[in-house]
């Protein structure tokens, strides 16, 4: 049966994304656009038509790899959990992910993408924007969670997400590479909970909200001294 135009477009898009993943996994920032197109059975013109540029193609590939990760995180964190319970569930999910069969391959890709971002500042900026956009979903997971009689604001959730990302990337690399054999689920959870103390991200002085009501989104500025907003007057 002959494909419709929409079906053909999606087929070509899928072929290019798969070919990009394979080429990047093998060649990193040296991956060539003509070789990617050839691997997909297409021309470079198809890349520009579907993704606008090589950077657009690379960014689309990254987005596709990140989407399932953040969807699984959202499912792993119970809706009715308070902040500490939510952070605990997130930490344990992240630790279990270190034992997945493809954990080493996923880390290799992570390092490769970082190498690409370092060698190509324009691509690095696109990657950073994509990661921030995806992490906005995690910010939403933590926002509004009760904690010590208050609720977490979007700004605080963003600050916490940034810290958790740094913590878990480092710990997961240690686990996968055999540098942190003692870092089990309890260790991940305890380390994450330590970030939610009154002395760190969600304690301190009263929060001053921006005049336009924007409490800070992924990619925005992150002033220090945030505090929890009360649940009631």
BALOBA-1460 file (C-alpha; in Angstrom, 3 decimals):
// residues 233
<rec num="1" residu="x" x="0.000" y="0.000" z="0.000"/>
<rec num="2" residu="x" x="1.316" y="3.407" z="-0.933"/>
<rec num="3" residu="x" x="2.132" y="5.724" z="1.979"/>
<rec num="4" residu="x" x="0.329" y="9.016" z="2.385"/>
<rec num="5" residu="x" x="2.432" y="12.171" z="2.437"/>
<rec num="6" residu="x" x="2.129" y="12.379" z="6.223"/>
<rec num="7" residu="x" x="3.139" y="8.724" z="6.610"/>
<rec num="8" residu="x" x="6.120" y="9.191" z="4.307"/>
<rec num="9" residu="x" x="7.193" y="12.277" z="6.231"/>
<rec num="10" residu="x" x="6.999" y="10.445" z="9.550"/>
<rec num="11" residu="x" x="8.876" y="7.477" z="8.083"/>
<rec num="12" residu="x" x="11.681" y="9.758" z="6.892"/>
<rec num="13" residu="x" x="11.759" y="11.575" z="10.217"/>
<rec num="14" residu="x" x="12.001" y="8.277" z="12.089"/>
<rec num="15" residu="x" x="14.742" y="7.001" z="9.784"/>
<rec num="16" residu="x" x="16.815" y="10.158" z="10.263"/>
<rec num="17" residu="x" x="16.450" y="10.114" z="14.053"/>
<rec num="18" residu="x" x="17.486" y="6.454" z="14.229"/>
<rec num="19" residu="x" x="20.420" y="7.074" z="11.900"/>
<rec num="20" residu="x" x="21.476" y="10.106" z="13.948"/>
<rec num="21" residu="x" x="21.445" y="8.119" z="17.171"/>
<rec num="22" residu="x" x="23.608" y="5.407" z="15.613"/>
<rec num="23" residu="x" x="26.036" y="7.908" z="14.073"/>
<rec num="24" residu="x" x="26.354" y="9.998" z="17.237"/>
<rec num="25" residu="x" x="26.836" y="6.895" z="19.391"/>
<rec num="26" residu="x" x="29.694" y="5.880" z="17.118"/>
<rec num="27" residu="x" x="31.290" y="9.150" z="16.009"/>
<rec num="28" residu="x" x="30.182" y="11.801" z="18.499"/>
<rec num="29" residu="x" x="30.632" y="15.381" z="17.291"/>
<rec num="30" residu="x" x="32.433" y="14.030" z="14.208"/>
<rec num="31" residu="x" x="29.181" y="12.517" z="12.892"/>
<rec num="32" residu="x" x="28.650" y="13.813" z="9.372"/>
<rec num="33" residu="x" x="25.321" y="14.899" z="8.013"/>
<rec num="34" residu="x" x="25.802" y="13.233" z="4.626"/>
<rec num="35" residu="x" x="26.612" y="9.913" z="6.307"/>
<rec num="36" residu="x" x="23.540" y="10.206" z="8.539"/>
<rec num="37" residu="x" x="21.327" y="10.881" z="5.527"/>
<rec num="38" residu="x" x="22.881" y="7.995" z="3.598"/>
<rec num="39" residu="x" x="22.368" y="5.653" z="6.535"/>
<rec num="40" residu="x" x="18.701" y="6.681" z="6.567"/>
<rec num="41" residu="x" x="18.402" y="6.109" z="2.824"/>
<rec num="42" residu="x" x="17.729" y="9.806" z="2.224"/>
<rec num="43" residu="x" x="19.502" y="12.964" z="1.104"/>
<rec num="44" residu="x" x="20.732" y="15.889" z="3.178"/>
<rec num="45" residu="x" x="17.861" y="17.852" z="1.669"/>
<rec num="46" residu="x" x="15.482" y="15.742" z="3.735"/>
<rec num="47" residu="x" x="17.312" y="16.813" z="6.889"/>
<rec num="48" residu="x" x="16.889" y="20.497" z="6.095"/>
<rec num="49" residu="x" x="13.278" y="19.961" z="5.094"/>
<rec num="50" residu="x" x="12.332" y="18.112" z="8.273"/>
<rec num="51" residu="x" x="14.665" y="19.599" z="10.893"/>
<rec num="52" residu="x" x="16.022" y="22.839" z="9.438"/>
<rec num="53" residu="x" x="19.681" y="22.057" z="10.085"/>
<rec num="54" residu="x" x="22.084" y="19.494" z="11.470"/>
<rec num="55" residu="x" x="21.739" y="21.132" z="14.890"/>
<rec num="56" residu="x" x="17.970" y="20.838" z="14.622"/>
<rec num="57" residu="x" x="18.298" y="17.144" z="13.856"/>
<rec num="58" residu="x" x="20.667" y="16.577" z="16.785"/>
<rec num="59" residu="x" x="18.363" y="18.477" z="19.123"/>
<rec num="60" residu="x" x="15.345" y="16.458" z="17.988"/>
<rec num="61" residu="x" x="17.281" y="13.265" z="18.682"/>
<rec num="62" residu="x" x="18.131" y="14.476" z="22.194"/>
<rec num="63" residu="x" x="14.499" y="15.433" z="22.866"/>
<rec num="64" residu="x" x="13.376" y="11.984" z="21.814"/>
<rec num="65" residu="x" x="15.865" y="10.350" z="24.175"/>
<rec num="66" residu="x" x="14.842" y="12.555" z="27.111"/>
<rec num="67" residu="x" x="11.066" y="12.281" z="26.757"/>
<rec num="68" residu="x" x="10.683" y="8.700" z="28.064"/>
<rec num="69" residu="x" x="13.061" y="9.434" z="30.957"/>
<rec num="70" residu="x" x="10.989" y="12.309" z="32.312"/>
<rec num="71" residu="x" x="7.707" y="10.505" z="31.650"/>
<rec num="72" residu="x" x="8.931" y="7.583" z="33.772"/>
<rec num="73" residu="x" x="10.011" y="9.938" z="36.547"/>
<rec num="74" residu="x" x="6.549" y="11.492" z="36.666"/>
<rec num="75" residu="x" x="4.999" y="8.034" z="36.952"/>
<rec num="76" residu="x" x="7.476" y="6.997" z="39.662"/>
<rec num="77" residu="x" x="6.549" y="9.862" z="42.003"/>
<rec num="78" residu="x" x="3.159" y="9.404" z="43.750"/>
<rec num="79" residu="x" x="0.686" y="12.239" z="43.226"/>
<rec num="80" residu="x" x="-0.267" y="12.523" z="46.883"/>
<rec num="81" residu="x" x="3.249" y="12.411" z="48.320"/>
<rec num="82" residu="x" x="4.736" y="15.297" z="50.269"/>
<rec num="83" residu="x" x="8.044" y="16.794" z="49.169"/>
<rec num="84" residu="x" x="10.290" y="14.395" z="51.099"/>
<rec num="85" residu="x" x="8.343" y="11.375" z="49.864"/>
<rec num="86" residu="x" x="8.452" y="12.670" z="46.293"/>
<rec num="87" residu="x" x="12.210" y="13.273" z="46.446"/>
<rec num="88" residu="x" x="12.686" y="9.824" z="47.978"/>
<rec num="89" residu="x" x="10.705" y="8.155" z="45.174"/>
<rec num="90" residu="x" x="12.619" y="10.096" z="42.528"/>
<rec num="91" residu="x" x="15.960" y="9.134" z="44.072"/>
<rec num="92" residu="x" x="15.072" y="5.455" z="44.222"/>
<rec num="93" residu="x" x="13.876" y="5.514" z="40.617"/>
<rec num="94" residu="x" x="17.170" y="7.068" z="39.539"/>
<rec num="95" residu="x" x="19.167" y="4.426" z="41.419"/>
<rec num="96" residu="x" x="17.197" y="1.555" z="39.900"/>
<rec num="97" residu="x" x="17.853" y="3.031" z="36.478"/>
<rec num="98" residu="x" x="21.584" y="2.529" z="37.112"/>
<rec num="99" residu="x" x="20.983" y="-1.237" z="37.063"/>
<rec num="100" residu="x" x="19.161" y="-1.233" z="33.726"/>
<rec num="101" residu="x" x="20.755" y="-3.371" z="30.985"/>
<rec num="102" residu="x" x="21.426" y="-0.288" z="28.862"/>
<rec num="103" residu="x" x="22.835" y="1.860" z="31.708"/>
<rec num="104" residu="x" x="26.374" y="1.892" z="30.299"/>
<rec num="105" residu="x" x="25.150" y="2.683" z="26.793"/>
<rec num="106" residu="x" x="23.010" y="5.504" z="28.166"/>
<rec num="107" residu="x" x="25.987" y="6.936" z="30.036"/>
<rec num="108" residu="x" x="28.177" y="6.678" z="26.950"/>
<rec num="109" residu="x" x="25.588" y="8.651" z="24.989"/>
<rec num="110" residu="x" x="25.358" y="11.220" z="27.783"/>
<rec num="111" residu="x" x="29.122" y="11.747" z="27.701"/>
<rec num="112" residu="x" x="29.118" y="11.882" z="23.901"/>
<rec num="113" residu="x" x="26.415" y="14.565" z="23.859"/>
<rec num="114" residu="x" x="28.358" y="16.566" z="26.422"/>
<rec num="115" residu="x" x="31.437" y="16.319" z="24.214"/>
<rec num="116" residu="x" x="29.394" y="17.549" z="21.257"/>
<rec num="117" residu="x" x="28.091" y="20.494" z="23.270"/>
<rec num="118" residu="x" x="31.629" y="21.466" z="24.267"/>
<rec num="119" residu="x" x="32.913" y="21.357" z="20.696"/>
<rec num="120" residu="x" x="29.929" y="23.184" z="19.190"/>
<rec num="121" residu="x" x="28.715" y="26.144" z="21.311"/>
<rec num="122" residu="x" x="25.631" y="26.716" z="19.145"/>
<rec num="123" residu="x" x="24.618" y="23.079" z="19.498"/>
<rec num="124" residu="x" x="25.483" y="23.228" z="23.192"/>
<rec num="125" residu="x" x="23.062" y="26.122" z="23.649"/>
<rec num="126" residu="x" x="20.326" y="24.135" z="21.894"/>
<rec num="127" residu="x" x="21.016" y="21.095" z="24.055"/>
<rec num="128" residu="x" x="20.900" y="23.206" z="27.221"/>
<rec num="129" residu="x" x="17.567" y="24.729" z="26.212"/>
<rec num="130" residu="x" x="16.164" y="21.269" z="25.484"/>
<rec num="131" residu="x" x="17.270" y="19.877" z="28.835"/>
<rec num="132" residu="x" x="15.827" y="22.892" z="30.670"/>
<rec num="133" residu="x" x="12.533" y="22.456" z="28.856"/>
<rec num="134" residu="x" x="12.369" y="18.781" z="29.794"/>
<rec num="135" residu="x" x="13.317" y="19.517" z="33.388"/>
<rec num="136" residu="x" x="10.370" y="21.896" z="33.555"/>
<rec num="137" residu="x" x="8.302" y="18.723" z="33.768"/>
<rec num="138" residu="x" x="10.220" y="17.673" z="36.861"/>
<rec num="139" residu="x" x="9.795" y="21.141" z="38.349"/>
<rec num="140" residu="x" x="6.055" y="20.624" z="37.928"/>
<rec num="141" residu="x" x="6.308" y="17.299" z="39.759"/>
<rec num="142" residu="x" x="7.739" y="18.995" z="42.867"/>
<rec num="143" residu="x" x="5.765" y="22.245" z="42.732"/>
<rec num="144" residu="x" x="2.902" y="22.431" z="45.228"/>
<rec num="145" residu="x" x="4.136" y="19.534" z="47.350"/>
<rec num="146" residu="x" x="3.491" y="20.028" z="51.073"/>
<rec num="147" residu="x" x="6.535" y="20.370" z="53.319"/>
<rec num="148" residu="x" x="6.555" y="21.336" z="57.004"/>
<rec num="149" residu="x" x="3.172" y="23.017" z="56.836"/>
<rec num="150" residu="x" x="3.934" y="24.912" z="53.622"/>
<rec num="151" residu="x" x="4.033" y="24.212" z="49.899"/>
<rec num="152" residu="x" x="6.891" y="24.273" z="47.418"/>
<rec num="153" residu="x" x="6.838" y="27.186" z="44.970"/>
<rec num="154" residu="x" x="7.873" y="26.810" z="41.299"/>
<rec num="155" residu="x" x="11.088" y="28.714" z="42.010"/>
<rec num="156" residu="x" x="12.018" y="26.402" z="44.842"/>
<rec num="157" residu="x" x="11.136" y="23.344" z="42.767"/>
<rec num="158" residu="x" x="13.445" y="24.636" z="40.037"/>
<rec num="159" residu="x" x="16.304" y="25.136" z="42.490"/>
<rec num="160" residu="x" x="15.760" y="21.662" z="43.883"/>
<rec num="161" residu="x" x="15.615" y="20.102" z="40.419"/>
<rec num="162" residu="x" x="18.946" y="21.693" z="39.476"/>
<rec num="163" residu="x" x="20.592" y="20.324" z="42.621"/>
<rec num="164" residu="x" x="19.095" y="16.860" z="42.218"/>
<rec num="165" residu="x" x="20.259" y="16.694" z="38.613"/>
<rec num="166" residu="x" x="23.857" y="17.407" z="39.640"/>
<rec num="167" residu="x" x="23.677" y="14.950" z="42.531"/>
<rec num="168" residu="x" x="22.180" y="12.067" z="40.584"/>
<rec num="169" residu="x" x="24.325" y="12.459" z="37.481"/>
<rec num="170" residu="x" x="27.439" y="12.250" z="39.623"/>
<rec num="171" residu="x" x="26.187" y="9.363" z="41.759"/>
<rec num="172" residu="x" x="24.861" y="7.377" z="38.808"/>
<rec num="173" residu="x" x="28.171" y="7.700" z="36.980"/>
<rec num="174" residu="x" x="29.888" y="6.416" z="40.104"/>
<rec num="175" residu="x" x="27.549" y="3.432" z="40.310"/>
<rec num="176" residu="x" x="27.779" y="2.474" z="36.638"/>
<rec num="177" residu="x" x="31.572" y="2.819" z="36.597"/>
<rec num="178" residu="x" x="31.978" y="0.892" z="39.842"/>
<rec num="179" residu="x" x="33.250" y="3.917" z="41.781"/>
<rec num="180" residu="x" x="30.383" y="3.973" z="44.283"/>
<rec num="181" residu="x" x="29.528" y="0.352" z="45.134"/>
<rec num="182" residu="x" x="27.967" y="1.405" z="48.451"/>
<rec num="183" residu="x" x="25.500" y="3.826" z="46.815"/>
<rec num="184" residu="x" x="22.293" y="1.791" z="46.997"/>
<rec num="185" residu="x" x="18.708" y="3.101" z="46.859"/>
<rec num="186" residu="x" x="18.828" y="4.149" z="50.502"/>
<rec num="187" residu="x" x="22.030" y="6.119" z="49.882"/>
<rec num="188" residu="x" x="20.487" y="7.944" z="46.898"/>
<rec num="189" residu="x" x="17.361" y="8.703" z="48.923"/>
<rec num="190" residu="x" x="19.284" y="9.932" z="51.957"/>
<rec num="191" residu="x" x="21.487" y="12.174" z="49.813"/>
<rec num="192" residu="x" x="18.439" y="13.615" z="48.063"/>
<rec num="193" residu="x" x="16.550" y="14.215" z="51.284"/>
<rec num="194" residu="x" x="19.552" y="16.126" z="52.621"/>
<rec num="195" residu="x" x="18.948" y="18.725" z="49.906"/>
<rec num="196" residu="x" x="15.482" y="19.405" z="51.300"/>
<rec num="197" residu="x" x="16.596" y="20.574" z="54.728"/>
<rec num="198" residu="x" x="15.691" y="23.987" z="56.144"/>
<rec num="199" residu="x" x="19.330" y="24.993" z="55.743"/>
<rec num="200" residu="x" x="19.505" y="24.440" z="51.976"/>
<rec num="201" residu="x" x="17.056" y="24.877" z="49.129"/>
<rec num="202" residu="x" x="13.672" y="25.277" z="50.710"/>
<rec num="203" residu="x" x="14.367" y="27.097" z="53.949"/>
<rec num="204" residu="x" x="15.448" y="30.520" z="55.061"/>
<rec num="205" residu="x" x="13.835" y="33.900" z="54.613"/>
<rec num="206" residu="x" x="10.408" y="34.609" z="53.172"/>
<rec num="207" residu="x" x="10.270" y="34.397" z="49.389"/>
<rec num="208" residu="x" x="9.788" y="37.608" z="47.446"/>
<rec num="209" residu="x" x="7.861" y="36.918" z="44.260"/>
<rec num="210" residu="x" x="8.455" y="38.752" z="41.011"/>
<rec num="211" residu="x" x="6.083" y="41.583" z="40.190"/>
<rec num="212" residu="x" x="4.695" y="39.752" z="37.178"/>
<rec num="213" residu="x" x="3.958" y="36.658" z="39.223"/>
<rec num="214" residu="x" x="6.704" y="34.597" z="37.582"/>
<rec num="215" residu="x" x="8.393" y="32.619" z="40.315"/>
<rec num="216" residu="x" x="11.176" y="31.348" z="38.144"/>
<rec num="217" residu="x" x="11.046" y="28.801" z="35.368"/>
<rec num="218" residu="x" x="13.634" y="26.506" z="33.848"/>
<rec num="219" residu="x" x="16.345" y="28.676" z="32.370"/>
<rec num="220" residu="x" x="15.510" y="31.792" z="34.412"/>
<rec num="221" residu="x" x="17.454" y="33.385" z="37.234"/>
<rec num="222" residu="x" x="17.483" y="31.660" z="40.578"/>
<rec num="223" residu="x" x="17.920" y="34.075" z="43.503"/>
<rec num="224" residu="x" x="19.055" y="32.617" z="46.790"/>
<rec num="225" residu="x" x="17.073" y="32.715" z="49.982"/>
<rec num="226" residu="x" x="13.828" y="31.170" z="48.756"/>
<rec num="227" residu="x" x="11.364" y="30.037" z="51.382"/>
<rec num="228" residu="x" x="8.188" y="28.025" z="51.324"/>
<rec num="229" residu="x" x="4.913" y="29.762" z="50.608"/>
<rec num="230" residu="x" x="2.281" y="29.101" z="53.270"/>
<rec num="231" residu="x" x="-0.646" y="26.891" z="52.379"/>
<rec num="232" residu="x" x="-3.106" y="29.270" z="54.028"/>
<rec num="233" residu="x" x="-3.179" y="32.832" z="55.408"/>
